[in-house]
Amino acid sequence: MTALPQERRIVTAIPGPKSQELQARRLAAVAQGVGSVLPVFTARADGGILEDVDGNRLIDFGSGIAVTSVGASAEAVVRRASAQLADFTHTCFMVTPYEGYVEVAEALAELTPGDHAKKSALFNSGAEAVENAVKIARAYTKRQAVVVFDHGYHGRTNLTMALTAKNMPYKHGFGPFAPEVYRVPVAYGYRWLTGPENAGAEASAQAIDMINKQIGAENVAAIIIEPVLGEGGFIEPAKGFLPAVRQFAADHGIVFVADEIQSGFCRTGQWFACEDEGIVPDLITTAKGIAGGLPLAAVTGRAEIMDAAHAGGLGGTYGGNPVACAGALGSIETMKALDLNAKAKNIEAIMKARLTAMAEKFDAIGDVRGRGAMIAIELVKDRTTKEPNPEAAAALAKACHQEGLLVLTCGTYGNVLRFLPPLVIGDDLLNEGLDIIEQAFARI
């Protein structure tokens, strides 16, 4: 049950007068480097609906970038976090620890792939998790090089900017970046020159060849990849690519890191996206969907690797904050109780059927892809040349926003519309949102 009526309602222009007043205050007080997709100011959110300060109710196809998978005010998250708030807000786990942190680490050991002994360390953000995974891998292997992939996104800190593939807006003007980071090809099936059927084998062979020639496998501490590349355009590496790279890492003592920050916690219809091809990573990074909107992140992995860092080498003042840990336990409780993996698969079935039908009507849709509730359409100017069409993506997003549907764009070329509805969204809202998308295509 949700406290907020699960229906779209438009009572003013988008954004409305109260949002516009707040936007004027925001422009005066907040650094302009912090952007917003849609400057409507949220008053309440739950289920598949965001309600703004003007009383408009928007259908949410963004989930705060894959964060509020259980909804933005899920009962179990609110209940557990509220109880923890009343007890204490902070002690610092590195000073006097508390049970919630341990419970989250135990839950992660249970849920993540593989039946080996596992340990976790908790942090505040996805970028912090990735950065700490690199620290752990370097401590374990006594090596320095880190391998990442085209179209990858890993964060906004100095090291994670170096790991990220896309210059604008993430890296432009912010260098120099951390050294010993090397980028290799990924199997982007839609854009692979010899076709998607060859992409897995050819791209993995190219990537491995580049690692051997340009770096030397014996110098590589970690290979880091998103099992579904998020910001890069919801790219599912072509089948066979991930297993080949995973095997290469195992053969050469390289720590294989699955960055599941956007794709984890039931988002793709499995607890973690790497399960699709049976990948068992050495380390897995999580954040976003873990805690129902509270800031929490984790590195979970093989106990012997996680224990490689010296005592005091990992941590942070707020890492594994007790209120965020309570939120995570509530989020995981909700995912299990509602079987959100099944819900994600249902969302995929509805969205892919509708979007595939739209692709038959609208030539601008070059590709429909994704898994679970992590679905995207890539927009092109010409299906033969596959020339990216970022203008269409921007226009469609704007048209959807005007009608009360929040959608996000992404992709290395800015030409992908990505859909990340909360996993608890109702089928009626999901279909209404798809109606709005179809009408926007018809108009544009």
N, C-alpha and C positions, 0 to 999 in steps of 0.2 A: 504493500500500500504506500502511496505517496501523498504527502500533505498538499502538494501543489496540483491543481487540476491539469490533467495531461491532455491539453488541447491548445492549439495555436490560436492566438488572439492578437489582432493588430488594431490598436485604437488611436495611434498617432503615426506621423511619418517616422521612418527609421533612419537615423536616431531621432527621438522625440525631444521636446523642449527641455525637459529636466536633464536628459543625457547631454544635450548641447550646452547647458549651463555648467554641468560638471566637466565637460570637455574643455571649456574655457578656463576653468580653475586648474585642470590638469596641465594644460599647455603652459600655464604660468609657473607651475610648481614642480613638474616632473621632467626630467631630462628627455630631450626629443629623440635620443638614441633608443629609448624604450618605445617600441611601436605597439599598435593594436590592430588586429584584423578588422574589427567592427567596433566603433566607439559608442556602443550602447552600454550603459552602466547597469550591472546586474544587481537586483535587489534580493531575489530568491532563485534557487535552482533545485530541481529534483527530477528523478526519472529521466525522461527525454525532453524536458522543458527548461528553458531559462526565462525568468520574468525580469524585465528591466524596471528602472525607477519610474517610467511613464506608464507602467501597467501592461505593456506589450508582452506577449508570451511567444517566444521563438522556439522552433524545433531545433534541438541540439544535435548536429552531426559532427561535433568536434571533441566533446568530452574534455575540454581544457587541454587539448593535444594528448588524447589517450590516457588521461589521468582518472577521470570520474567514471570508470567502467561500471561501478556499482551504483551510479547516481551521485549527485553532488551533495546530498544530505541523507545518505543511507542510514537507516535506523540503527544497525549494529555499530556503525562507525561513530555516529553521534553519541550513542549510549556509552560505548566503551571510552571514547575520548573525553566525554563529560565527566565520567566517574574518575578518570585519571586526573583531569584538571582540578577536581575538588581535593584530591589527595596531595599531589605536588606536581609542579610544572617542569622541574629541572633539578638534577643534582650534579650532572655530568657523569656519564657511565665510567669515565676514567678516574673519577674521584670516589664516589660511592655508587656501586652498581644497583640495578633493580631488575625484577623478574621479567618485565615486559620485553626488554632487549633480548634476553635469553630465549623467551617464548617465540619471538620472531625468528631468531636464528634456527631454532628447532623446526619451525614450520617451513622455513626455506630448505632445510636439509631434507625434509619429507617430500616437498613438492617439486624440486628441481630434478632434472634428468640424472639417471645413474644411481646405482645402489652402493657406491663406494662411501667411505667415511667422509663427511663434509663438515666444514665450518664456515662461518660468515663473519663479516665486519660490516657495521652499519654506518651510513653517511647521510648527507642532506640532499644531494642532487645527483642526477645522472652523470653529469660531468665529473663530480667528485668520485663516483663509483668507478668510472673508466680510468681516471687518473690513478686511483689506488690499485686497480687491477694491474696496471703497468708497473707500479712500484713493487707489488707482490711478485709478479713474473720476473722482474729483474733481480729481486732478492733471491728467488728460487734458482734461476738458471745461471746467475752470475754473468749474464749477457746484457747487451744494451739495445740492439736494434728492435724496432717495432714495425710490423707490416700491417697496413690497412688497405682499403679498396676504393676504386673509383666509385663515386656517388655516395660514399659513406658519410654519416654525420655522427659525431661523438661528443659535442659540447662546445662551450664558449670560454673555457679557461685557456691559458697559453698552450699547455700541452694538448688539450683536446681540440683546440683550433688547428694545431698542426696535424692532428689525426683526421680532421674533417676535410672533405674534398672540395666543398663549394666556397668560392671566394666571397661573393656578395650574397647576403649581408654579413656573413659570419666572420670573415677574416680580413676584409678590405681595410687597409690602413692600420692594422693592429700588430704587424710584425716587428721585429723578427720572432720566429717561432722556435719551439723546442727542437733540437737536432735528433738525429738517429730515427727518423720516421720515414718510411718508404711506402709508396703507393703502387699497387698492381691492379690489373684488370679484374672486373667482376662479370659474371655471366648474365648480362642484361639481355634476356631473350628477344624482346621486341626490337631492339636496336643492334643485335649481333649480325654482322654482315653476311655470314653464311647461313643465317636462319636460326630460330630458337632450338631446333632439334640438334644442332651442332654446338650450341653455346656452352653447355656444361663441360663437355670434354675439352673443347678448344680453349676456353677461358682458363680452366684450371691448369691446363698444360702450360699456357702462356705465363700465368701467375707464378707457377712453380719454377719455370725456367728463369724468369726475372729474379726471383729470390736467390736461386743458386748462383746466377751469373753476377748480379749487381751487389749482393749483400753477403752471401754465403750462409747457408742454413745454420752453420755452427755459431753464427753471430746473432741469431734471432732469438730474442727473449719471448716475444708474444706475437701471435697473429690474431687480430681483432676484427670481427665482422658482425654486422646485424643480419640475423637469419632471414628477415625481411627488411630491406633497406628503407628506412622511414622517410626522412627528409629528402632523400635522393629520388623519391617518386614511387614508394611502395613497390620496389623491385623485388620480386621473388627470384633469387638466383636460379638459373635453369637447373633442372634435375641432374644430379651427379656432381655438380660443382662443389657443394659443401662437403660431401663425403670425401672427395679427392683431396681437398685442402686439409680437412681434419686428419686424414691418414698421413699426409705429408708431415704435419705437425707432430703427430705421434711418433713417426719414424725418426725424427730428428731432435727429439727432446724439447720441442717448442711448446710453450703454453698456449693452448687454443682457447680464446676468450669469445664467448657469445654475448654480444651486446643486445640484451633483450629489454632495453629500457622502454621502447615504444611497443614492442611486439609481445611482451610477457603478460602473465596473469589473465589467461583465457581470451585474450584479444583476438587470436587467430583460430579459436576453436579448440585449442590445446592449452595446457598450462603454459607451455613455452613453445615458440615457433620452431626451435631447432629439433623438436620431437618429430616433426613431419618426415624427415629422412633418417630418423634414428640417431641423430648426432648427440653424443654425450660430451659436452665441453669440459675442459679442465676448470675453467672459471666462468661464471655467468654474472653479468651485471644487470641489476634491476633498479627501477625507480618508478616514475609515472603511476602506473596502475596499482602499485603496492599498498597504498595507505588511504585510498578514498579521497585524496586531495590534500592530505597533510604532507609536509616535506620529509621524505624518507627515501633512502637508497641503500643498496646492499651490493657487496661482492660475496658470492658464495662459491665454494669450490672444494677441490680435493684437500683433505685436511693437511697433508704433508706440504702442499704448496702454500696454503693459507698460513701455515705456521712458519714459513720461511722468514718473514719479516721479524726483526728483533722486537722485544717488548718495548712499548712506547713508540714504535715506528709507525703505527697506524692509529687513527683516531681523529678527534676534533671536538671542540667544546660542545657542539650541539648534536653530534652524530648519534643516531639512535635515540633521539629525544623521547621521553616517556609517553607524551601525548600522541606523538606520531606513531610510536610502536603500538599503542592501544588502537589507533585508527587502522593500522595494518591488520591487527588481529580481527577487528570488526569487518574489514574488507574481505579477508580470506574466509571468514565465517559466512559472509553473504555469498561469495562465489561458490562455496560448497553447497550451501542450503538451497540456492536457486539453480544450481547446475549451469553456471554461466558459460561453460564450454559449449553445451547444447544450444544455449541461447545465441551464442556467436555464430554457430553453424546455421541456425535458422535465419539469422540476419544475412549471412552470405547467400543462402539460397534465394531469398527474396530480392536482395540487391542485384545479384548477378543476373537473374532472369530479367529483371526490369531494365538494367543497364545494357545488357546484350541486345534486347529488343530495340532500345534507343539507338544503339550503334548501327542497326540495320536501317534506321531512318535518317540518321545525321552523320554525314561524312566526316565531320570534325573529330569524331571519336575514333582514334587509331587503335586503342587497346583498352580492354577491360580486364583488370587483374586484382589479385589480392586474395586473402584468406580470412574467414571469420568476419569479424566486424572491422577489418582493416582492408578496405576496398578502394580502388582508384580507377579513374579513367584518364588516359593520356590523350591530349588534344593536339591535332596536327592540322597543318594547312593543306596537306596533300597526302593521301594514304600511300602513294607510291614512293615519294621521296621521304616521307615521314618527317618533313620539316616541322619543328616544334611550333605550337601556336599559343604562346603565353598570353597574347591579347584576348583570345577567346576564353582562356581560363579565368582571367581577371574579370572579364565582362559577365561571365556566367555566375561567378561568385557574387559579384555586386547585385545582379538580378535576383539571385536567391536571397540575399540579405534583405533586399527591399520587401520581399514577400514573407519575411519572418522565418527563414531557414538559415541557420549558421553552418556554412561550409568553409573548408580551408583549402588553400592551394599548396603545392609543394613541387619537388622535382628540380633536378640540376638545371633544367631549361625553363623552370617556372610555368610549365604547361600541363601540370597534373592537378586534377581536382581529387582530393582525398576525403574519404568518408570514414569517420571514427565515432559512430553513435555510441552512447552508453549501452552496455550490454543488457540493461534492464528496459530499454525502450520498447513500447508496445508496437505490434505489427501495424496498427492503424496509423500511428504517427510516422512510422518508417515509410509506409506507402504514400502518405500525404507529402512527406519530404521529397520522395521520388517523383510525385506528380509535379511538384514545384520545379524540380530540375528539368523534367521533360518540357514543361511549359516555357521555361527560360530558353532551352535549346530552340524551341519552335519560334520564339520571338527574335532570337539573336542570329 
